[in-house]
Amino acid sequence: MSQRLLDETQSQATPLEAPDKQVKYFSLQWPPTASGVKELVTALIDGQGFALPDIESLVRLIRRARTILDRRSNVVTLDPSEGPIAVIGDLHGQFPDFLRYMVAADEEDAVMLINGDIVDRDPFSLEILAVLLYRLVVDPRKVMINRGNHESGKCTARYGFQREVRARYGSDLVYEESLSLFQSIPIATIVHGTALVVHGGPWNPATVDLQTIQDLDRHVDCPTTGPMADMLWSDPMPTDGTQPSARAAGVMYGPDVSAGVCRQLGVKGIIRSHQVTPEGLSTVHEGLTTTVFSAPGRLPWNRGGVVMIRQTGDGVEAQPLLFKRTQGPDAARTVQCCVM
């Protein structure tokens, strides 16, 4: 361990209960390479929840990823003419399912666009973060991330990620570094001429425009009011206008809001996540708003959905891909056959 990081680990990490003695820690290949991705996935799968990168490796990875994300604007633009884009919704720590989506994206050489809520609920958020961030560092062009409401201190303290980090590392350093990382994540992506991809919902086009969103300081914990809160927390409703949300953050927004944002941006619809849908995908507002939720089995019978956006001879198509939950102790190992 480098002396600088050793000093930080000793001075910043809050002493907690001892980490799970069964966890085996390993060093990440550095600098990150494509072959290192395969080695990392193999180590995590073989560990079956009891193998993780050591603190020095993971903190270095988080900091490098944060540097990449900080260079991105609040709203990133992708062009489907440059290649397919796989939009993946809430993952909530379901590592085997994440691997399946990664395979699906790789089979088409697609950009993997994660639409928030990577962590919390299931106890394997660290595995997802490690693989996702390692791939981001290897090839930033192929990994895009939008922030979700769970990429925040309040949600992670309540819904499991903080407990997961403490139990598996016995330190708060990785958690604190992760919170800083979350604040660096962009808050939306525009797929040119096609869709606004955002975790919760759009901003109100009657009072806010794209430049206003680009000018926001996103390096804050997840707010509960204002345009950024609307983007991270909001949900669609069938009637026009906006109403207070039962979530006590963001709003409920109607079809007129969806239509207004689409006109403002010159896109055909909104792809958002944030809500469980029985089939993994659902569409409202006369086709203008699509919800994609990628954590199957949360109800526990819902499917997981992915939207694959492709340029075709006739324009741009958005194909739904549906998945059942990967289950059983060998679930991730089954995926490994495809990854490798």
ZARO-400182 format. One record per residue (C-alpha): x, z, y; residue in three letters. Coordinates in nm, 2 decimals. Each point is the difference from the previous one (the first is absolute). Layout:
BEGIN
+--------+--------+--------+------+
|     px |     pz |     py | type |
+--------+--------+--------+------+
|      X |      Z |      Y |  Ala |
...
+--------+--------+--------+------+
END
This chain:
BEGIN
+--------+--------+--------+------+
|     px |     pz |     py | type |
+--------+--------+--------+------+
|   0.00 |   0.00 |   0.00 |  Met |
|   0.14 |  -0.09 |   0.34 |  Ser |
|   0.10 |   0.30 |   0.21 |  Gln |
|  -0.23 |  -0.10 |   0.29 |  Arg |
|  -0.31 |  -0.03 |  -0.22 |  Leu |
|   0.10 |   0.31 |  -0.20 |  Leu |
|   0.01 |   0.20 |   0.33 |  Asp |
|  -0.34 |  -0.14 |   0.09 |  Glu |
|  -0.14 |   0.08 |  -0.34 |  Thr |
|   0.12 |   0.36 |   0.03 |  Gln |
|  -0.11 |   0.06 |   0.36 |  Ser |
|  -0.33 |  -0.19 |   0.02 |  Gln |
|  -0.15 |   0.05 |  -0.35 |  Ala |
|  -0.23 |   0.30 |  -0.01 |  Thr |
|   0.07 |   0.21 |  -0.31 |  Pro |
|  -0.29 |  -0.02 |  -0.23 |  Leu |
|  -0.07 |   0.07 |  -0.37 |  Glu |
|   0.26 |  -0.15 |  -0.23 |  Ala |
|  -0.08 |  -0.37 |  -0.09 |  Pro |
|  -0.13 |  -0.08 |  -0.35 |  Asp |
|   0.30 |   0.06 |  -0.22 |  Lys |
|  -0.11 |  -0.29 |  -0.22 |  Gln |
|   0.05 |  -0.25 |   0.28 |  Val |
|   0.32 |  -0.20 |  -0.04 |  Lys |
|   0.15 |  -0.15 |   0.32 |  Tyr |
|   0.20 |  -0.32 |   0.03 |  Phe |
|   0.18 |  -0.19 |   0.27 |  Ser |
|  -0.14 |  -0.33 |   0.13 |  Leu |
|   0.21 |  -0.31 |  -0.01 |  Gln |
|   0.13 |  -0.05 |   0.35 |  Trp |
|  -0.02 |  -0.23 |   0.19 |  Pro |
|  -0.33 |  -0.10 |  -0.15 |  Pro |
|  -0.01 |  -0.31 |  -0.21 |  Thr |
|  -0.26 |  -0.20 |  -0.20 |  Ala |
|   0.16 |   0.13 |  -0.32 |  Ser |
|  -0.02 |   0.35 |   0.14 |  Gly |
|  -0.38 |  -0.03 |   0.03 |  Val |
|  -0.02 |  -0.06 |  -0.38 |  Lys |
|   0.23 |   0.29 |  -0.07 |  Glu |
|  -0.21 |   0.23 |   0.22 |  Leu |
|  -0.33 |  -0.11 |  -0.16 |  Val |
|   0.16 |   0.05 |  -0.35 |  Thr |
|   0.13 |   0.35 |   0.09 |  Ala |
|  -0.34 |   0.11 |   0.14 |  Leu |
|  -0.19 |  -0.14 |  -0.30 |  Ile |
|   0.23 |   0.15 |  -0.26 |  Asp |
|  -0.02 |   0.33 |   0.19 |  Gly |
|  -0.38 |   0.01 |  -0.05 |  Gln |
|  -0.03 |   0.21 |   0.32 |  Gly |
|   0.31 |   0.21 |  -0.06 |  Phe |
|   0.26 |  -0.22 |   0.16 |  Ala |
|   0.05 |  -0.06 |   0.38 |  Leu |
|   0.27 |  -0.12 |   0.24 |  Pro |
|   0.21 |   0.29 |   0.12 |  Asp |
|  -0.07 |   0.14 |   0.35 |  Ile |
|   0.31 |  -0.18 |   0.16 |  Glu |
|  -0.10 |  -0.33 |  -0.15 |  Ser |
|  -0.37 |   0.02 |   0.10 |  Leu |
|   0.07 |   0.13 |   0.35 |  Val |
|   0.25 |  -0.28 |   0.06 |  Arg |
|  -0.26 |  -0.25 |  -0.13 |  Leu |
|  -0.28 |   0.14 |   0.22 |  Ile |
|   0.22 |  -0.01 |   0.31 |  Arg |
|   0.11 |  -0.36 |  -0.06 |  Arg |
|  -0.37 |  -0.11 |  -0.06 |  Ala |
|  -0.10 |   0.18 |   0.32 |  Arg |
|   0.26 |  -0.20 |   0.19 |  Thr |
|  -0.15 |  -0.32 |  -0.13 |  Ile |
|  -0.36 |   0.10 |   0.07 |  Leu |
|   0.09 |   0.12 |   0.36 |  Asp |
|   0.10 |  -0.36 |   0.08 |  Arg |
|  -0.35 |  -0.12 |  -0.08 |  Arg |
|  -0.28 |  -0.01 |   0.26 |  Ser |
|  -0.31 |   0.21 |  -0.02 |  Asn |
|  -0.19 |  -0.31 |  -0.13 |  Val |
|   0.21 |  -0.24 |  -0.21 |  Val |
|  -0.09 |  -0.37 |  -0.05 |  Thr |
|   0.03 |  -0.18 |  -0.33 |  Leu |
|  -0.05 |  -0.38 |  -0.05 |  Asp |
|  -0.16 |  -0.09 |  -0.33 |  Pro |
|   0.16 |  -0.35 |   0.02 |  Ser |
|   0.33 |   0.17 |  -0.07 |  Glu |
|  -0.12 |   0.14 |  -0.34 |  Gly |
|  -0.27 |   0.21 |  -0.17 |  Pro |
|  -0.08 |   0.35 |   0.12 |  Ile |
|  -0.13 |   0.27 |  -0.24 |  Ala |
|  -0.20 |   0.26 |   0.19 |  Val |
|   0.00 |   0.33 |  -0.19 |  Ile |
|  -0.23 |   0.29 |   0.11 |  Gly |
|   0.02 |   0.37 |  -0.06 |  Asp |
|   0.24 |   0.10 |  -0.28 |  Leu |
|  -0.01 |   0.38 |   0.03 |  His |
|   0.29 |   0.07 |  -0.23 |  Gly |
|  -0.11 |  -0.22 |  -0.29 |  Gln |
|   0.35 |  -0.13 |  -0.10 |  Phe |
|  -0.09 |  -0.20 |  -0.31 |  Pro |
|  -0.27 |  -0.19 |   0.19 |  Asp |
|   0.24 |  -0.07 |   0.29 |  Phe |
|   0.24 |  -0.15 |  -0.25 |  Leu |
|  -0.27 |  -0.24 |  -0.12 |  Arg |
|  -0.08 |  -0.11 |   0.35 |  Tyr |
|   0.38 |  -0.05 |   0.06 |  Met |
|   0.01 |  -0.22 |  -0.31 |  Val |
|  -0.30 |  -0.20 |   0.12 |  Ala |
|   0.16 |  -0.06 |   0.34 |  Ala |
|   0.34 |  -0.09 |  -0.16 |  Asp |
|  -0.17 |  -0.26 |  -0.23 |  Glu |
|  -0.10 |  -0.20 |   0.31 |  Glu |
|   0.31 |   0.09 |   0.21 |  Asp |
|  -0.25 |   0.16 |   0.24 |  Ala |
|   0.06 |   0.24 |   0.29 |  Val |
|  -0.12 |   0.34 |  -0.11 |  Met |
|  -0.21 |   0.15 |   0.28 |  Leu |
|  -0.09 |   0.36 |  -0.06 |  Ile |
|  -0.30 |   0.10 |   0.21 |  Asn |
|   0.06 |   0.38 |   0.03 |  Gly |
|  -0.07 |   0.32 |  -0.20 |  Asp |
|   0.30 |  -0.03 |  -0.22 |  Ile |
|   0.02 |   0.37 |  -0.06 |  Val |
|  -0.21 |   0.30 |  -0.09 |  Asp |
|  -0.25 |   0.08 |  -0.28 |  Arg |
|   0.18 |  -0.13 |  -0.31 |  Asp |
|   0.34 |   0.18 |  -0.06 |  Pro |
|   0.24 |  -0.31 |   0.00 |  Phe |
|   0.02 |  -0.09 |   0.36 |  Ser |
|   0.37 |   0.05 |   0.00 |  Leu |
|   0.05 |  -0.27 |  -0.27 |  Glu |
|  -0.20 |  -0.24 |   0.21 |  Ile |
|   0.19 |   0.08 |   0.32 |  Leu |
|   0.33 |  -0.04 |  -0.18 |  Ala |
|  -0.07 |  -0.34 |  -0.14 |  Val |
|  -0.19 |  -0.13 |   0.30 |  Leu |
|   0.27 |   0.11 |   0.25 |  Leu |
|   0.28 |  -0.13 |  -0.22 |  Tyr |
|  -0.16 |  -0.34 |  -0.02 |  Arg |
|  -0.06 |   0.01 |   0.38 |  Leu |
|   0.37 |   0.05 |   0.06 |  Val |
|   0.10 |  -0.27 |  -0.26 |  Val |
|  -0.23 |  -0.26 |   0.16 |  Asp |
|  -0.19 |   0.10 |   0.31 |  Pro |
|  -0.18 |  -0.34 |   0.02 |  Arg |
|  -0.18 |   0.07 |  -0.33 |  Lys |
|  -0.13 |   0.36 |   0.07 |  Val |
|  -0.24 |   0.08 |   0.28 |  Met |
|  -0.17 |   0.33 |   0.05 |  Ile |
|  -0.30 |   0.11 |   0.22 |  Asn |
|  -0.04 |   0.37 |   0.07 |  Arg |
|  -0.31 |   0.18 |  -0.15 |  Gly |
|  -0.15 |   0.33 |   0.11 |  Asn |
|   0.17 |   0.18 |  -0.29 |  His |
|   0.34 |  -0.09 |   0.14 |  Glu |
|  -0.02 |   0.31 |   0.22 |  Ser |
|   0.09 |   0.37 |   0.00 |  Gly |
|  -0.36 |   0.13 |  -0.02 |  Lys |
|  -0.11 |  -0.21 |  -0.29 |  Cys |
|   0.32 |   0.04 |  -0.21 |  Thr |
|  -0.01 |   0.38 |   0.05 |  Ala |
|  -0.35 |   0.00 |  -0.13 |  Arg |
|  -0.02 |  -0.27 |  -0.27 |  Tyr |
|   0.31 |   0.04 |  -0.20 |  Gly |
|   0.31 |  -0.18 |   0.12 |  Phe |
|   0.16 |   0.31 |   0.16 |  Gln |
|  -0.06 |   0.20 |  -0.32 |  Arg |
|   0.14 |  -0.29 |  -0.21 |  Glu |
|   0.32 |  -0.01 |   0.20 |  Val |
|   0.05 |   0.38 |   0.00 |  Arg |
|  -0.07 |   0.02 |  -0.38 |  Ala |
|   0.23 |  -0.28 |  -0.09 |  Arg |
|   0.29 |   0.06 |   0.24 |  Tyr |
|  -0.03 |   0.37 |   0.10 |  Gly |
|   0.07 |  -0.10 |   0.36 |  Ser |
|  -0.19 |  -0.13 |   0.31 |  Asp |
|   0.27 |  -0.24 |   0.11 |  Leu |
|  -0.15 |  -0.30 |  -0.19 |  Val |
|  -0.34 |   0.08 |   0.13 |  Tyr |
|   0.11 |   0.03 |   0.37 |  Glu |
|   0.19 |  -0.33 |  -0.03 |  Glu |
|  -0.31 |  -0.16 |  -0.15 |  Ser |
|  -0.21 |   0.12 |   0.29 |  Leu |
|   0.24 |  -0.16 |   0.24 |  Ser |
|  -0.01 |  -0.32 |  -0.20 |  Leu |
|  -0.38 |   0.00 |   0.01 |  Phe |
|   0.00 |  -0.01 |   0.38 |  Gln |
|   0.22 |  -0.31 |  -0.01 |  Ser |
|  -0.25 |  -0.20 |  -0.21 |  Ile |
|  -0.19 |  -0.28 |   0.19 |  Pro |
|  -0.37 |   0.06 |   0.04 |  Ile |
|  -0.13 |  -0.35 |  -0.08 |  Ala |
|   0.09 |  -0.36 |  -0.11 |  Thr |
|  -0.16 |  -0.32 |   0.12 |  Ile |
|   0.01 |  -0.28 |  -0.26 |  Val |
|   0.01 |  -0.30 |   0.23 |  His |
|  -0.34 |  -0.17 |   0.03 |  Gly |
|  -0.13 |   0.20 |  -0.29 |  Thr |
|  -0.05 |   0.37 |   0.02 |  Ala |
|   0.08 |   0.33 |   0.18 |  Leu |
|   0.13 |   0.23 |  -0.27 |  Val |
|  -0.03 |   0.37 |   0.10 |  Val |
|  -0.06 |   0.32 |  -0.20 |  His |
|  -0.32 |   0.13 |   0.16 |  Gly |
|  -0.16 |  -0.23 |   0.25 |  Gly |
|   0.06 |  -0.21 |   0.31 |  Pro |
|   0.03 |   0.12 |   0.36 |  Trp |
|  -0.30 |  -0.04 |   0.23 |  Asn |
|   0.04 |  -0.36 |   0.14 |  Pro |
|  -0.23 |   0.09 |   0.30 |  Ala |
|   0.26 |   0.24 |   0.14 |  Thr |
|   0.33 |  -0.07 |  -0.18 |  Val |
|   0.21 |  -0.32 |  -0.06 |  Asp |
|   0.29 |  -0.08 |  -0.22 |  Leu |
|   0.26 |   0.07 |   0.27 |  Gln |
|  -0.14 |   0.35 |   0.05 |  Thr |
|   0.06 |   0.07 |  -0.37 |  Ile |
|   0.35 |  -0.15 |   0.01 |  Gln |
|   0.08 |   0.23 |   0.29 |  Asp |
|  -0.11 |   0.32 |  -0.18 |  Leu |
|   0.27 |   0.26 |  -0.10 |  Asp |
|  -0.06 |   0.02 |  -0.38 |  Arg |
|   0.26 |   0.26 |  -0.05 |  His |
|  -0.25 |   0.29 |  -0.01 |  Val |
|  -0.19 |   0.18 |  -0.27 |  Asp |
|  -0.33 |  -0.17 |  -0.09 |  Cys |
|  -0.24 |   0.05 |   0.30 |  Pro |
|  -0.37 |   0.06 |  -0.04 |  Thr |
|  -0.12 |  -0.19 |   0.31 |  Thr |
|   0.10 |  -0.32 |   0.19 |  Gly |
|   0.09 |  -0.35 |  -0.12 |  Pro |
|   0.26 |   0.11 |  -0.25 |  Met |
|  -0.24 |   0.25 |  -0.16 |  Ala |
|  -0.26 |  -0.27 |  -0.02 |  Asp |
|   0.25 |  -0.22 |  -0.19 |  Met |
|   0.10 |   0.28 |  -0.25 |  Leu |
|  -0.33 |   0.18 |  -0.05 |  Trp |
|  -0.31 |  -0.22 |   0.07 |  Ser |
|  -0.26 |  -0.13 |  -0.24 |  Asp |
|  -0.26 |  -0.29 |   0.03 |  Pro |
|  -0.37 |   0.06 |   0.04 |  Met |
|  -0.29 |  -0.25 |  -0.02 |  Pro |
|  -0.13 |   0.04 |   0.36 |  Thr |
|   0.16 |  -0.13 |   0.32 |  Asp |
|   0.21 |   0.22 |   0.22 |  Gly |
|   0.21 |   0.31 |  -0.08 |  Thr |
|  -0.09 |   0.35 |  -0.10 |  Gln |
|   0.19 |   0.33 |  -0.06 |  Pro |
|   0.14 |   0.02 |  -0.35 |  Ser |
|  -0.07 |   0.27 |  -0.25 |  Ala |
|   0.37 |   0.01 |  -0.06 |  Arg |
|   0.04 |   0.16 |   0.35 |  Ala |
|   0.25 |  -0.28 |   0.08 |  Ala |
|  -0.04 |  -0.36 |   0.09 |  Gly |
|  -0.35 |  -0.16 |   0.02 |  Val |
|  -0.26 |  -0.18 |  -0.20 |  Met |
|   0.00 |  -0.36 |   0.12 |  Tyr |
|  -0.26 |  -0.28 |  -0.02 |  Gly |
|   0.01 |  -0.37 |  -0.07 |  Pro |
|   0.01 |  -0.08 |   0.37 |  Asp |
|   0.34 |   0.19 |   0.02 |  Val |
|   0.13 |  -0.20 |  -0.30 |  Ser |
|  -0.12 |  -0.33 |   0.16 |  Ala |
|   0.15 |   0.09 |   0.34 |  Gly |
|   0.35 |   0.08 |  -0.14 |  Val |
|   0.00 |  -0.32 |  -0.21 |  Cys |
|  -0.08 |  -0.21 |   0.31 |  Arg |
|   0.26 |   0.19 |   0.20 |  Gln |
|   0.28 |  -0.07 |  -0.26 |  Leu |
|  -0.12 |  -0.34 |  -0.13 |  Gly |
|  -0.03 |   0.12 |  -0.36 |  Val |
|  -0.28 |  -0.04 |  -0.25 |  Lys |
|  -0.03 |   0.36 |  -0.11 |  Gly |
|   0.13 |   0.36 |  -0.04 |  Ile |
|   0.16 |   0.13 |  -0.32 |  Ile |
|   0.00 |   0.38 |   0.00 |  Arg |
|   0.03 |   0.28 |  -0.26 |  Ser |
|  -0.07 |   0.38 |   0.04 |  His |
|  -0.31 |   0.01 |  -0.22 |  Gln |
|  -0.05 |   0.00 |  -0.38 |  Val |
|  -0.20 |  -0.31 |  -0.11 |  Thr |
|  -0.14 |  -0.02 |  -0.36 |  Pro |
|   0.14 |  -0.35 |  -0.06 |  Glu |
|   0.32 |   0.05 |   0.20 |  Gly |
|  -0.13 |  -0.24 |   0.27 |  Leu |
|  -0.31 |  -0.02 |   0.21 |  Ser |
|  -0.11 |  -0.21 |   0.29 |  Thr |
|  -0.24 |   0.09 |   0.29 |  Val |
|  -0.08 |  -0.13 |   0.35 |  His |
|  -0.10 |  -0.34 |  -0.14 |  Glu |
|   0.34 |  -0.05 |  -0.15 |  Gly |
|   0.20 |   0.11 |   0.31 |  Leu |
|   0.12 |   0.33 |  -0.15 |  Thr |
|   0.16 |   0.04 |  -0.35 |  Thr |
|   0.10 |   0.33 |  -0.14 |  Thr |
|   0.28 |   0.00 |  -0.26 |  Val |
|   0.07 |   0.32 |  -0.19 |  Phe |
|   0.29 |   0.00 |  -0.25 |  Ser |
|  -0.01 |   0.34 |  -0.16 |  Ala |
|  -0.22 |  -0.06 |  -0.31 |  Pro |
|  -0.16 |   0.29 |  -0.18 |  Gly |
|  -0.05 |   0.22 |   0.31 |  Arg |
|  -0.38 |   0.03 |  -0.06 |  Leu |
|   0.12 |  -0.01 |  -0.29 |  Pro |
|  -0.15 |  -0.33 |  -0.09 |  Trp |
|   0.09 |  -0.23 |   0.29 |  Asn |
|   0.23 |  -0.29 |  -0.04 |  Arg |
|   0.30 |  -0.08 |   0.22 |  Gly |
|   0.00 |  -0.31 |   0.22 |  Gly |
|   0.27 |  -0.22 |   0.15 |  Val |
|  -0.06 |  -0.30 |   0.23 |  Val |
|   0.24 |  -0.29 |  -0.05 |  Met |
|   0.01 |  -0.22 |   0.31 |  Ile |
|   0.14 |  -0.35 |  -0.06 |  Arg |
|   0.03 |  -0.32 |   0.20 |  Gln |
|  -0.16 |  -0.29 |  -0.19 |  Thr |
|  -0.06 |  -0.37 |   0.08 |  Gly |
|  -0.35 |   0.09 |   0.13 |  Asp |
|   0.12 |   0.29 |   0.22 |  Gly |
|   0.05 |   0.37 |  -0.08 |  Val |
|  -0.17 |   0.17 |  -0.30 |  Glu |
|  -0.04 |   0.37 |  -0.07 |  Ala |
|  -0.02 |   0.06 |  -0.37 |  Gln |
|  -0.11 |   0.35 |  -0.13 |  Pro |
|   0.20 |   0.15 |  -0.29 |  Leu |
|  -0.17 |   0.29 |  -0.18 |  Leu |
|   0.17 |   0.26 |  -0.23 |  Phe |
|  -0.10 |   0.30 |  -0.21 |  Lys |
|   0.21 |   0.31 |   0.01 |  Arg |
|   0.32 |   0.00 |  -0.19 |  Thr |
|  -0.03 |   0.30 |  -0.23 |  Gln |
|   0.19 |   0.19 |  -0.27 |  Gly |
|   0.36 |   0.12 |  -0.03 |  Pro |
|   0.13 |  -0.36 |  -0.07 |  Asp |
|  -0.19 |  -0.16 |   0.29 |  Ala |
|   0.30 |  -0.05 |   0.23 |  Ala |
|   0.21 |  -0.11 |  -0.30 |  Arg |
|  -0.24 |  -0.28 |  -0.07 |  Thr |
|   0.04 |  -0.11 |   0.36 |  Val |
|   0.38 |   0.01 |  -0.04 |  Gln |
|  -0.01 |  -0.29 |  -0.24 |  Cys |
|  -0.13 |  -0.21 |   0.29 |  Cys |
|   0.23 |   0.15 |   0.26 |  Val |
|   0.31 |  -0.07 |  -0.20 |  Met |
+--------+--------+--------+------+
END
